[in-house]
Amino acid sequence: MIGINSINYREKIIALWTVFLLGTLFHTQLALIPLFHGIDVAMMGHHHQETATIAEIAPILWGMLLFFCIPILAIVGTAFYQFKRYQVFHFGLTLLYTVLNLLHLVADLLVEPIAWYQIALMLLLLLIGILLNLVSYQWLKSSPRYLKG
């Protein structure tokens, strides 16, 4: 009988963060696919939007960079650190990302017209995030209390 490895939480966490990052990257790229078919993505659902300059959207770009870099750092941290303090921080981080994904999913549902393919992907990412919460919590609870850091 083949079972699921319930011991190595760090490997599971790294795999889940990686899948989450790939899904998030695909979510941003999926929104740009109409460009390859000659459709102006800036006009889709935003008929009265003016063209913004890079300087005007710089805060959004920095926010997106931060949103992507934090999971990258979490992958590295999980690979190298097993301190209890890091595990508590990491669990809180997974909860934060789950809340952010839920808010993003709700925001996507409020955009007209609704892009159901994006909703399906965001729902999948939300489920992966919840699984990441569970595994992170299991990792936190499985560590001995004497593990200081």
Long-range contacts (C-beta under 8 A, 24 or more apart in sequence): 9-135, 9-136, 9-138, 9-139, 9-142, 10-78, 10-79, 10-82, 10-139, 12-135, 13-74, 13-78, 13-90, 13-132, 13-135, 13-136, 13-139, 14-75, 14-78, 14-79, 16-128, 16-131, 16-132, 16-135, 17-71, 17-74, 17-75, 17-78, 17-132, 18-75, 19-128, 20-71, 20-97, 20-125, 20-128, 20-129, 20-132, 21-68, 21-71, 21-72, 23-121, 23-124, 23-125, 23-128, 24-67, 24-68, 24-125, 25-68, 26-121, 27-118, 27-121, 27-122, 27-125, 28-64, 30-117, 30-118, 30-121, 31-115, 31-118, 45-111, 45-112, 45-113, 67-100, 70-97, 71-97, 81-149, 82-143, 82-147, 83-147, 83-148, 83-149, 84-140, 84-143, 84-145, 84-147, 84-148, 84-149, 85-148, 85-149, 86-149, 87-136, 87-139, 87-140, 87-143, 88-140, 90-136, 90-139, 90-140, 91-133, 91-136, 91-137, 91-139, 91-140, 94-129, 94-132, 94-133, 94-136, 95-133, 97-129, 97-132, 98-126, 98-129, 98-130, 98-132, 98-133, 101-125, 101-126, 101-129, 102-126
